[in-house]
Amino acid sequence: MSKLPGWLGRLGAELTELGERLEERRAAAEAAEDRDADAEPPVPAVADHPVATTDHVPPPPAYAPSVAAHPDPVAAIPWGMRVAAEAGWRLLVLAGTLWVLMRVISAVQLVVLAFVAALLVTAMLQPTVARLRRYGLPRGLATAVTAILGFVIMGLVGWFVVWQVMDNLDTLSDKVRDGIDELKRWLLDSPFHVTEQQINDVAKNLSDTIGTNTEEITSAGLQGVTVMVEVLTGILLAMFSTLFLLYDGKRIWQWVLKLVPAQARPGVAGAGPRAWRTLTAYVRGTVLVAMIDAIFIGLGIWFLDVPMAVPLAVFIFLFAFIPLVGAVVSGALAVVVALVTEGVFTALMVLVVVLAVQQIEGHVLQPFILGRAVRVHPLAVVLSVAAGGMVAGIGGAVVAVPLVAVTNTVVGYLRAFGQEAALRHAPQPRGATAIGAAPTSAPSLPPAPEPPPAGEADGEKPPAQ
């Protein structure tokens, strides 16, 4: 029993010493944590690791080279290059879509051209249907009468042209032969020092070329037969399409509107009638201008005793539907026929008549008849005609300008419609801002609506609407 107090004393001394050591270690740990907190923030504990420890990374030595931090890759690209890239991939998507669309149109080119021709003919015949409807005829009867009269008139014009060409073919061949002889004599007497041997060599080379290329000429003739079959097929498709557009154009347009997304439907529904009015104005104005050209140039050719004046006038009327290029081609054809048949002086007089009529057309008739609604810049006309001719030949050149005019009208209306919708849905200013933004004068009234075209007065909308 005497040893128990001594053992308890030693145990108490050891516990006191152990407590002092723990206090010293706790103070040292707190001092180290304070130093680490001054250097970098502590790492939070993770759920899987209840105790999170951080290893302190010492700073690099003073002699180590300084390395700059890498910037963000997006920030390293210049702003202009980023904008160009954003616009570039969108342009690539649009170009790919346009390429696919053009491939599809090329595959069904005959159907597309026939339908476009039907639209042009419908724009020309639809006012007659509306007028007959106002006179009390049913829609079906008015459509049948208009279509039959229109197709009969076009067929009679074509038959008359062919008849005139066949009737004057013998006379024309004789005059062509005489004209070639006269041209040969003129070349021999001209100051160009052309000899008869050179003229005979040119004629011999032409005959040899024709003789050696007989197979190519035969194959071209067979291709011409194929083209004639395609032309007849396109004419039949255009006739049927015209009938349905004249009779049921309103419901066709309503069905097309159902294919448009609901958000874009109001804008498209408003752009459709304006596009149709532009197309109708273009077709009517072009027909009237072409008739004036054909009549006056045909009268000039007839007074100058040039053979086949009526067929040439019809060709001038048809080529007038190809802006710029058609007038040049038809005028050159008339001058060549006058040169071969009547001589140089008559050809010069025909050239004067053609240039005078075309100048009056370009500066007086087209601005007065077509007006500003379908006015297209001459550069746009040239580029569109060239592109249409490259894509679809003569048919593409014919429909290029009306397509550009209609597109210009549609884009202008949709832009104005989008701006109006944005202003309508924009938040209205309030308080002092509203007072400052209030108009100081009465707002201008919107322009009066355009009068409806023929066909809407009796409750009908234009065809293809």
Rosetta blueprint (number, residue, H / E / L):
1 M L
2 S L
3 K L
4 L H
5 P H
6 G H
7 W H
8 L H
9 G H
10 R H
11 L H
12 G H
13 A H
14 E H
15 L H
16 T H
17 E H
18 L H
19 G H
20 E H
21 R H
22 L H
23 E H
24 E H
25 R H
26 R H
27 A H
28 A H
29 A H
30 E H
31 A H
32 A H
33 E H
34 D H
35 R H
36 D H
37 A H
38 D H
39 A H
40 E L
41 P L
42 P L
43 V L
44 P L
45 A L
46 V L
47 A L
48 D L
49 H L
50 P L
51 V L
52 A L
53 T L
54 T L
55 D L
56 H L
57 V L
58 P L
59 P L
60 P L
61 P L
62 A L
63 Y L
64 A L
65 P L
66 S L
67 V L
68 A L
69 A L
70 H L
71 P L
72 D L
73 P H
74 V H
75 A H
76 A H
77 I L
78 P L
79 W H
80 G H
81 M H
82 R H
83 V H
84 A H
85 A H
86 E H
87 A H
88 G H
89 W H
90 R H
91 L H
92 L H
93 V H
94 L H
95 A H
96 G H
97 T H
98 L H
99 W H
100 V H
101 L H
102 M H
103 R H
104 V H
105 I H
106 S H
107 A H
108 V L
109 Q H
110 L H
111 V H
112 V H
113 L H
114 A H
115 F H
116 V H
117 A H
118 A H
119 L H
120 L H
121 V H
122 T H
123 A H
124 M H
125 L H
126 Q H
127 P H
128 T H
129 V H
130 A H
131 R H
132 L H
133 R H
134 R H
135 Y L
136 G L
137 L L
138 P L
139 R H
140 G H
141 L H
142 A H
143 T H
144 A H
145 V H
146 T H
147 A H
148 I H
149 L H
150 G H
151 F H
152 V H
153 I H
154 M H
155 G H
156 L H
157 V H
158 G H
159 W H
160 F H
161 V H
162 V H
163 W H
164 Q H
165 V H
166 M H
167 D H
168 N L
169 L H
170 D H
171 T H
172 L H
173 S H
174 D H
175 K H
176 V H
177 R H
178 D H
179 G H
180 I H
181 D H
182 E H
183 L H
184 K H
185 R H
186 W H
187 L H
188 L H
189 D H
190 S L
191 P L
192 F L
193 H L
194 V L
195 T L
196 E H
197 Q H
198 Q H
199 I H
200 N H
201 D H
202 V H
203 A H
204 K H
205 N H
206 L H
207 S H
208 D H
209 T H
210 I H
211 G H
212 T H
213 N L
214 T H
215 E H
216 E H
217 I H
218 T H
219 S H
220 A H
221 G H
222 L H
223 Q H
224 G H
225 V H
226 T H
227 V H
228 M H
229 V H
230 E H
231 V H
232 L H
233 T H
234 G H
235 I H
236 L H
237 L H
238 A H
239 M H
240 F H
241 S H
242 T H
243 L H
244 F H
245 L H
246 L H
247 Y H
248 D H
249 G H
250 K H
251 R H
252 I H
253 W H
254 Q H
255 W H
256 V H
257 L H
258 K H
259 L L
260 V L
261 P L
262 A L
263 Q L
264 A L
265 R H
266 P H
267 G H
268 V H
269 A H
270 G H
271 A H
272 G H
273 P H
274 R H
275 A H
276 W H
277 R H
278 T H
279 L H
280 T H
281 A H
282 Y H
283 V H
284 R H
285 G H
286 T H
287 V H
288 L H
289 V H
290 A H
291 M H
292 I H
293 D H
294 A H
295 I H
296 F H
297 I H
298 G H
299 L H
300 G H
301 I H
302 W H
303 F H
304 L L
305 D L
306 V L
307 P L
308 M L
309 A H
310 V H
311 P H
312 L H
313 A H
314 V H
315 F H
316 I H
317 F H
318 L H
319 F H
320 A L
321 F L
322 I L
323 P L
324 L L
325 V H
326 G H
327 A H
328 V H
329 V H
330 S H
331 G H
332 A H
333 L H
334 A H
335 V H
336 V H
337 V H
338 A H
339 L H
340 V H
341 T H
342 E H
343 G L
344 V H
345 F H
346 T H
347 A H
348 L H
349 M H
350 V H
351 L H
352 V H
353 V H
354 V H
355 L H
356 A H
357 V H
358 Q H
359 Q H
360 I H
361 E H
362 G H
363 H H
364 V H
365 L H
366 Q H
367 P H
368 F H
369 I H
370 L L
371 G L
372 R L
373 A L
374 V L
375 R L
376 V L
377 H L
378 P H
379 L H
380 A H
381 V H
382 V H
383 L H
384 S H
385 V H
386 A H
387 A H
388 G H
389 G H
390 M H
391 V H
392 A H
393 G H
394 I H
395 G H
396 G H
397 A H
398 V H
399 V H
400 A H
401 V H
402 P H
403 L H
404 V H
405 A H
406 V H
407 T H
408 N H
409 T H
410 V H
411 V H
412 G H
413 Y H
414 L H
415 R H
416 A H
417 F H
418 G H
419 Q H
420 E H
421 A H
422 A H
423 L H
424 R H
425 H H
426 A L
427 P L
428 Q L
429 P L
430 R L
431 G H
432 A H
433 T H
434 A H
435 I H
436 G H
437 A H
438 A L
439 P L
440 T L
441 S L
442 A L
443 P L
444 S L
445 L L
446 P L
447 P L
448 A L
449 P L
450 E L
451 P L
452 P L
453 P L
454 A L
455 G L
456 E L
457 A L
458 D L
459 G L
460 E L
461 K L
462 P L
463 P L
464 A L
465 Q L
